[in-house]
Amino acid sequence: MECYRCGRAADYDRIAVGRRSGTVAGSLCLDCEDEWLTPETVTSMATCFACDEPADLLFPKWDSIVESDDGSGPVETEYKICLTTPAACHYCIQR
């Protein structure tokens, strides 16, 4: 899955989910996660962690991916969204 921020296909621990639609839009690669989310980052599912504006995307950790039997890729992604799930606005994602 491609990173929503940088576009690379890379390992990831978080997926990008549209806050209003609930649609999985991609992932957040480990490099972008390390660059963005430090232990000091204050996170909330309601506001962007970088600018405190309303959030457009949520970045929950994924719990598991079920692979298809024919090897065509992931079939189902399981994740949990809570009050402290990191979120960002479209403007800050593209910086």
CORQUIFEN-V219454 format. One record per residue. SS is DSSP state (a for helix, b for strand, c for the rest). BURIAL is + if it has 24 or more other C-alpha atoms within 12 Angstrom, else -. Layout:
SS,BURIAL + SS,BURIAL
//
This chain:
c,+ + b,- + b,+ + c,+ + c,+ + c,- + c,- + c,- + b,- + c,- + c,- + b,+ + b,+ + b,+ + b,+ + b,+ + b,+ + b,+ + c,+ + c,- + c,- + c,- + c,- + b,+ + b,+ + b,+ + b,+ + b,+ + b,+ + a,+ + a,- + a,+ + a,+ + a,- + a,- + a,+ + c,+ + c,- + c,- + c,- + c,- + c,- + c,+ + c,+ + c,+ + c,+ + b,+ + c,+ + c,+ + c,+ + c,- + c,- + c,- + b,- + c,+ + c,+ + b,+ + b,+ + c,+ + c,+ + b,+ + b,+ + b,- + b,- + b,- + b,- + b,- + c,- + c,- + c,- + c,- + c,- + c,- + b,- + b,- + b,- + b,+ + b,- + b,- + c,- + c,+ + c,- + c,- + c,- + c,+ + c,+ + b,+ + b,+ + c,+ + a,+ + a,- + a,- + a,+ + c,- + c,-
//
